[in-house]
Each structure stands twice: as C-alpha cells, then as structure tokens.
C-alpha cells in the first residue's frame, strides 16, 4: 500500500471511530426512553444500528468499561501530543509498526 492510500485509510478509520463517539455525545441521554432516543437519532444511522448502539451503551458491561477507561485517562501524566493522528499511524510513519502476524 503506498503512502497516499495509507493516509486515506488511517483518516477514514479515524473519522468513523469519531462518528460513533459524536453520536453518543449528541444524541444519547441515559434518562430518555428508547422511543425518545429513536425519535432523535441521527438520520445517517439505521434504526437497527441505533437500537444496537442504545442497548450497548446502556449495558452494565459497557458502563464498567467506560468508567475504567475514564479512570485510566484521568491517571495519565503525559497528554497525547500527536494531533489528530492515532498512535498506530504515527508508529507506522516512523517505520516502527510491526504487524502482529509478523512477530
């Protein structure tokens, strides 16, 4: 894969991951009922996908993982300074990325 295509793939993956986070922040409120949440969902998300996301976000397992992640992030002493690039992309660009299957 050439560098131009790699940049596109990393950028597209980042946007898709960020989209899910933005959906939760803008459209999901714990206190609303499923019907109210369905009425205010983003039109780019299918009804089936939205229902799956709401079920996921309300699950005890998700809440535990989310709380654990928040705690871990609060303990960080050094903030992320790579800008909008994810660490895997930075490592790849630095030539330090090793594919798990090649270890």
C-alpha positions in Angstrom: 0.0 0.0 0.0 1.5 3.4 -1.0 1.7 6.3 1.5 -1.2 8.2 -0.1 -3.6 5.3 0.2 -2.3 4.6 3.8 -3.1 8.2 4.8 -6.6 7.9 3.4 -7.2 4.6 5.2 -6.0 6.0 8.6 -8.0 9.2 8.1 -11.2 7.3 7.2 -10.9 4.9 10.1 -10.4 7.9 12.5 -13.5 9.7 11.2 -15.6 6.6 11.5 -14.5 6.0 15.1 -15.0 9.6 16.0 -18.5 9.5 14.4 -19.7 6.9 16.9 -18.3 9.0 19.8 -20.0 12.1 18.5 -23.3 10.2 18.1 -23.3 9.2 21.8 -22.4 12.7 22.9 -25.0 14.5 20.8 -27.9 12.0 20.6 -27.8 9.7 23.6 -29.1 10.7 27.0 -29.4 8.0 29.7 -32.6 9.4 31.1 -34.6 9.2 27.8 -36.7 6.3 26.9 -35.9 4.1 23.9 -38.8 5.7 22.0 -37.5 9.2 22.7 -33.9 8.2 21.7 -35.2 6.7 18.5 -37.1 9.9 17.6 -33.9 12.0 18.0 -31.4 9.6 16.3 -29.1 10.8 13.6 -30.6 10.1 10.1 -27.3 8.6 8.9 -27.8 5.7 11.3 -30.3 2.9 10.5 -32.9 2.1 13.1 -31.4 -1.3 13.7 -27.9 0.1 14.2 -29.3 2.8 16.5 -31.2 0.3 18.6 -28.0 -1.9 18.9 -25.9 1.2 20.0 -28.5 2.2 22.6 -28.6 -1.4 24.0 -24.8 -1.4 24.1 -24.4 2.0 25.8 -27.0 1.0 28.4 -25.4 -2.3 29.2 -23.6 -2.8 32.5 -20.5 -4.2 30.8 -20.2 -1.1 28.6 -20.6 1.2 31.7 -17.9 -0.7 33.6 -15.5 -0.5 30.6 -16.3 3.2 30.1 -15.8 4.0 33.8 -12.5 2.1 33.8 -11.3 4.0 30.7 -12.2 7.3 32.3 -10.2 6.4 35.4 -7.2 5.3 33.3 -7.3 8.6 31.3 -7.5 10.6 34.5 -4.3 9.0 35.7 -2.3 9.9 32.6 0.6 12.2 33.3 1.5 13.0 29.7 -1.1 14.1 27.3 -1.4 12.9 23.7 0.5 15.4 21.5 0.4 13.7 18.1 -2.5 15.9 17.0 -5.4 14.1 15.2 -3.2 11.1 14.3 -3.7 7.9 16.2 -0.5 6.3 17.7 -0.6 3.4 15.3 -0.4 5.8 12.4 2.5 7.7 13.9 4.4 4.5 14.6 3.7 3.3 11.0 5.0 6.6 9.6 8.1 6.3 11.8 8.7 2.8 10.4 8.3 1.2 13.8 5.0 -0.5 13.2 5.2 -4.3 13.2 2.2 -6.3 12.0 1.1 -8.8 14.7 1.3 -11.6 12.2 4.9 -10.8 11.5 6.1 -11.0 15.2 
